[in-house]
Structures are given as structure tokens and as C-alpha cells.
């Protein structure tokens, strides 16, 4: 198992280009199963989770030509559907939560699919009910196999219907949307997620011949078609990585420019970091974060301590709350971080407290950060990465800390951030990967 050894306290400088969006990639790459034609995907992030999904497609007999690190040509014209029943599929797909995104396309085109119990981050309960209920409303039958720990779905022909989702789940919306594009008749999905990644999926499917209305809203209307064709699709920059770099620059008092940041698709993310007092200059599609000796958390108009919380789009993505929390450690002022969605995502703060941070964990969902105004530095310790986002939050803390930190279980970080050590080294970070 690999580790990062980090010598903190260094100011970084330079330009960095964000990777392609991880959460978009898992949806877009799954969608190649909807057609027998070639589909070209560009700006693919070279990370563990995405590479695992591509491996799964290869083992299903999808033709994959990776022309370079970030571009793949897929052709699903000879898919081995029987592979879905194999122990190898169940074992590998169970390691990757993103494998649930294969169910919608498989059910639509091949009339059967398998949903393994989710793998991925250990950040709390992550139910599949929204997916399965949506498939049922489209006419699918499902059963649970205790031996393979897998849900089996079958339907001779999906049929369009109206449905109100129990929650605006991004993955649930994407999965049901991909199933509905080949269903007979019209499907209406109300309370749908409307994140930029869902909008991107709608654009891709529309270029493939799907008929979708309402992209960008919480009501999607899909008129089913008989088949889809190939297309070329370029993924957005990863908004979570962009937010991570903003937090990193502030915590380490660095001067960093994030190039090609897809600013128009970032929603409230810049504003939430500005709420912490972080200055940034936006030029065209680049974000420049200048070095700041101090940044002050903005209070409410009546002077109350602010709360920063996650919320479905266009609210703040929950994936950035870990980064915002760690960034607030050296701010002036206090802030309440409220993580509504996952009940285990704030447990990493015990390591921040051990490093010297002033954080009070109120309950599994809320933490109060009392900013230290750079009156003292964090100290380096040995810690372990519990999930992707907390892992990078701990890495940011380590890069700002005094002395040496060791971060274990960095495979979690590698699942979502490509070559993060090499890219930060190029900015001047002292970070070494050891096996």
C-alpha cells in the first residue's frame, strides 16, 4: 500500500490544468453501451475509478482504443451480455460504485442488467432505491441474488411513464435517463438532478439521436427512439478538483492559476470560497488565486456566524465540503459546516484536530471551524485517507502544516485525482510517493 510523505509549509506557484470530470466520466463512458456505433470520448481523467470502468467494458467485449491517456474510442457492437452473470463481473463491479451506471444502458439495449451492491467511498449509506424504483416504473422486474450480492433486472421492452423521484439523485437520474432513451413512448422524470454533468449527458445523448426536453431543469421529458448512433464527446473540467486547488492556494498562501476551468459551469463554487474571504481573479476561463496572508470569513448581514452546506444543484456539491472545511482552518472568523447528505463524511476531522486545528464535531453531519488566523501552523502527523475528498483535504492540511506528514491509503486519493503528486510537485510542493 502506497503512502505520501509531505513536507509542508512551502508556498506554491504556477499554472495547473484540471483533469476531466470524474463524475461525468462514469456516466458518459457507461452511455457508450447504448449504441453499436463508435463513440469517441475526450478529456477522460486517468484515475483508478474511471480506468476500472473501462476495464469492465473491455471484459464485456466492448472494443476500446485508447489513442492517448485522455481519449478513448469505444464500440459496443459485440457485447458479451452473459459476462454480466460471471463471478468476475460481480467481483470487479462491486469495487466500483460507478458500475451501477451500466444498468440503465444494458437494460435499455439488452433487456437485462445487474446491479452489484455499491463499492467506493465509505462515507455513509448510499442507497440504490432511486435507480431500482425508476427501472420498475419503466416496466423492469428485479430480484436480489444473495449468493452474488447482486440485483438482477429484466424487461422485454421498457415503456415510457411519468415518475417523481424520491430524491434528485445525480446517478439515479442519469441511469433512468439512459434507460428511457430507448424505451417505447414518453418518459417524464420529475425532481430530476440538473447538475452540469447531467446536462452534458443530455447533450451527448441528443447528438446520438435521443429526444430529450428540459435539460438543465428538474423535469426531463424523454421521447423514446428505436436506436442511437455514434458521436464525439468532450468532458468538462472537474469542478471538485478546481475547488480543491482554490482551497490549496489559500491554505498554503500560494499564487496559483487554474487554467481552462470551465468557469460558466462552476455554479456557486467560486462564491462559497469567496465567502471564506478568498480572493480570486477570473480572466476568460482561467481562475487566478493570489497569495493571501489572511482571509476573513464573511458573516451574515446581522453579524451571525455563517453556515455552509451542501444542496442539490444549483446548490453546493457535497464533494467540496471537506475541502471548504479544511480551508477555513486558517481563516479569520468561524463557520458551521453542515454535511447533509452523508453521515460519515466529517469523521476525518479528528486528524485535523490532532494537527492542531480548532474544529468542533457537533454530530455526524455538522462541524464548527474556529479559524486560527495563521496565529499558529498545523503540525505534521501520520494519517490515513478515508475517502477521496477527505484524502485531498488531509493532503491540503499536510501541505500547509509545519514539518513532515505521512498520508496512508492514498489509493483513495488516486481514485479521484490523477497524478496529484506529480502535478503539485510542478508547483513546488514537496511530496513523495512511496510504496
N, C-alpha and C positions, 0 to 999 in steps of 0.2 A: 504494500500500500504506500503510495507516494505522499510526500509532505512538502509544504512550502516553508522555507526559512526566510524570515523577513527582518531586515534591519531598518527600523523606522526612523522618522524624524527628518527625512530628506524632502526638500521642495522639488517638485517635478515641473517639467516644462516641455512644450511641444504640441504637435498635432496628433490626433488619433481619429481613426475612422471606425464607426460602429459596425459590427457584424450584421448580417441579415437576421431578421426577427425569428427567434426560436419558436414562439407560439404560433406564428403564421406558418412556419415551415411544416409543422406537424399536420396542419390541416391541408395545406396546398399539396404536399407530397402524397398524402392519402388520396386526394382527388384524382390522381393520375389513373386510378383503378376504374374510373367512370367511362373510359374510352379505350378502344383498341388502337387509336392513332398515337403518333409520337407527341409527347408533351415535353417542352424544354423549360426547365426551372433555373432561374438565375439568382445570384446573391444568396446562395444556400450557406448557412453557418456551418462551419466544420467542427461540430461538437458531438459529444457522445450520444445524446438522445436522438438527434437527427440521423446520425450515422447508423444507429441501431435500427431505426425505422427503414432506412434504405436497405440495410441487410435483410430485414424481414421481407421486403418487396422482392429482393433478389431470390430469396429462398422460396417465394411463391411463384417463381419463374417469370417475374417481370424483367424485361430487358433493361439494363441500366448502363448507360455510357457516361461516366464522369469525365467530361472533357477537360475540366480543371477542378481545383479544390472547391470552387463555389458554383459550378454549373453542372447540371445533370440532364441527360436526355432519357426519358422513360418511355417504354412502350409495353402496355399491358395487353398484348394480343394473344397470349397463350398462358393465362393464369392457371396455376395448379390449385384448384379450389379444395381438393382433397387434402392438401398440405395443412389446411386450417384445422383438421382433426388430429394432427400429429402431436405427439408429446413435445417435439422440438419447438413447434409454434407456440404451444401453451407456455412453455418454459421461458422462451425468449420474449414473447409479447407481455408476459407477466412482469418483466423487469422494467417495462416502459409504459408509463401511463398514456403516452401519446398513441399507443397502439389501439386504444379504443376508437380512434378516428377512422380506422379501417372498416368498422362495422357498417356505417352508412353506405359508402360506395359499394361494398361487397353485397349487401342486402339488396341494393337497387339493381345492380347489374347481374349478379349471380344467384340471387334469390335466397341466399343463406349467408350467415355470418356468425362469428364467435367473439364474445366479449370476455376477455380474461379479467379476473379481479385486478384492480389497478396497482401498478408499481409506482416508482418515482419517489418524490419527497415525502418524508414523514412529518407532515405539518397539520395533521388532524384528519377528520373524516372527509372523504371525497367521494360522494355517492354517485351511482350510475343511474339513479331513478329517472332523471330527466331524459336521458338517452332512451332507456327501455320503454318508458311510457309513450314517448314520441313515436318510436317504431311500432308499438302496439296500435296506436291511433291510426297509423298508416296501413294497418292490417297484418302486421307480423305477429307470429306466435313465438313465445320464448319458453325455454326451460333451463333449469340450472343443473349442471353435472357436478356432483360433489367430488368425484374422482379427479377430474381435470381442473376443478375450481374455476369453471368457465360457464358463461351464459351462452346458450345456443339460440339463434334466431332464424326463422324460416318464413317465407311468404312467396307463393307462386306469382303474385303481382301486387305491388304496393298500390294503394289507392289514395288519392288526394283527399284531404279533410281539413277541418278547422281545429286548431288546438291552441290552448292557452298554457304556456309553460309555467311550471310551478316556481321557477326562478330564471332570471336571464343568464343562464349558463352559456359561456362562450363555446366550450367544447360541445355541449348539448345542442346548441343552435346550429353549429357547423355540421355536426353529424346528421341531424334531422334534415337540414337543408340539402346535404349531399344525397341523402336517400330520396328526398322529394323531387329532385330534378328529373328523375326517370320514372316517377310514379304516374299512373294514369289520372287525369283530371287535375284539379287545382287544390293546392295546399296553402293554407294560411297559418303562419306561425306568429302568434301574438305574445307579447312580453319577450320578444327575441333579443338577444345580445346585439349590440350595434357597434362594437369595437372596430377600429380600423382594420384589424385582421379579418373580421367577418366581412367588412366591405371589400377587402382585397379578394376574398374567396368568391364573393358575388361577382366581382368584375371578371375574375378568371373563368368562372362557370358560364357567364354570359358570353364571353368570347368563344367558348366551346359550343355554344348553341343553346344554352339554358335560357328560359324565360322567367326572369325574376324582377319583381317590382318591390320598391320600398327599401332598397339598400341604404344603410345609414340611419334607418328608423327602427322602432321596436315592433314593427309589423312587416313581415316578409310575405309576399304572395308569389307562389311558385306555380307556374303552369307547366305541367309535366310534358316532356318530349320523349320520343322513342329512342334517340341515341345522341351522343355528343361526339364532337370532333376534337382534334388536337389543337394545341395553342402554345404560345410562349408567354411566360410569366416571370416578372421580376419582383422579388420580395422587398418589403420596406426595411429600413434600418430598425434595429432592435431598440424600442423605446426604453426598455428596462436597463439595457446597457448604457444608454445615453444618460439616464437618471443616475446610474452608478458612477459614471465619470464626473457628473456635476458634483455629487457628494464627495467623491475622492479629491477633486480640486479644492473644495472648500476646506475639508478636514486637514489636508497637507499643506495648505497655504500656497498652492501651486498655480501656475499660469498655463492653462490648457485650452486648446481649441478643438472642439469636436466638429469634424468635417462631415459634410453631407448627412446632416442629422434628421432630414425629413421633418423639419420644424412644423409644417402645417398639420402633421398627423400626431403631434405630441399632446394635444388637448391641454389639460390643466397642469401637466408636469412642470413646465418652467415656472408657473405661478406658485406652485407649492414650495419649490426650493427658494423662490424669491420671498416667500412668506417667512422663511428661516433667516432672511436678511442677506442671502447670497446674490451678489451682483453678477449679471451676465449681459453680454452684448451679442445681439443676433444680427448677423450680416448675411443676407440672402439665405442660404440653407446651412450656415455654419453657426455654432454657438461658442463664443469666447468667454471663458470664466477667468477673470483676472485674479491675481494673488490678493488675498484679503487678510489683514492682521486680525480683524474682528468682524463678525457678522451677528446682527441682533434680530431675534425672533420678533415678528410683528404681532402686537397684541390686538385684540378686538377694539373697536372704537370706544367702548366704555371702559377699556383697560383690562378686561378679563384675559386669563391665560387661554391661548387658542388650543383647539383640538384639530388634529389632522387625522382623517380616517379614510378608509377605502370605501368605494362605492362603484356600482356598475357604470360603464361609460355613459355619459362623458365625465363621470367622476374619476377619482384617482384609482389606478390599478393597485390591488393588494400586494403585488410583487415588489412595489417600491417602498413599502412602509418600513421594512428592515433597514433600507439604505437611509431613509429620512431620519429614522430613529438614531442611527449611529452618527449621522451628520450633525444632529442637534447637540451632541455631547459637548462640543467646544463652542457652541453659540452663547450669546448673552441672552438670558431670559429662560423661561420654562415653556414646555409644550406637553400636551397629553396626546399620546399616540394610541389610537383605537383601531385595532385589527379586528374587524367584524366577522370576516369570513372563516378563518382557520383558528382553531383553539390552541394549537401548539406552536404557532409561528414565533411567538415572542419569548420562548423559553431560553433562547440563546443569550438573553441579556445578562444572565448570571456570569458569563465570561467577560462581558463589558464591565460589570461591577468589579470583578476580580482585577481588571486592568486599571481600575480607579475611577470609572465613570460614576456619575451621580444619577442613577436610574432607579425608580421605584416601580416594581412589577405589582400592579394593583390586583390583577387577576389574569387568567389566561389570555384575555383579549385587550387589556389596557396597561400602558406603562407611562409614567411621568418621567420626563427627562429634565433635569435641572442643569442648565448649561454652565460650563466651568469657565467660560470667557478666556480660555487659554491661560488661566492662572496657574494651572499645573498640567503636565502632559500625562497621557495614558502610559502605562508601563507594559513592556512586552511580557507575554506569558505563553504557555503551551495550551492549545485549544483544539477543538475538533469541529469540522463543518457539518452541521446537522441537515442542512438543505441548501439548495443552490443560492438563494438570495441571502440567507443568513451567513453563508460561507463568504460571500463577497463583502457583506457588511463587516465581518470579522477581519477580512483582508484589509479593508479601508482603515479600520481601527488600528491594525498592526502597522500599516504604513505611516500612520500619524504618531505612533507611540515611540517612547524612548526605549532604546535597547532592542534586543532580539526577541522575536515571536516565532513560534512554531505552530503551523496550522496543519492538522491531520485530516484524513478523509477528504482530500482535495478532489477526489473523483466527483464529489457532489458539485464542486465549482466547475469542473470540466464538462459536466453535463449541460451547462448553460452558457459558458463563456469560452470562446475559442482562443487558445494560446495566450491566456490572460497574462501569464508571467512574462512572456517574450514582449508583448505589446507594452506592458508597463515598464519593462527594462529599457525600452526605447525612449521612454520619457524621463529616465534617470532613476527609477526605483531599484532598490537593492533587494531583489527577491530571487531565491534559488530553489529550483525543484529538485528534490532528492527522492530516490526510490527506497 
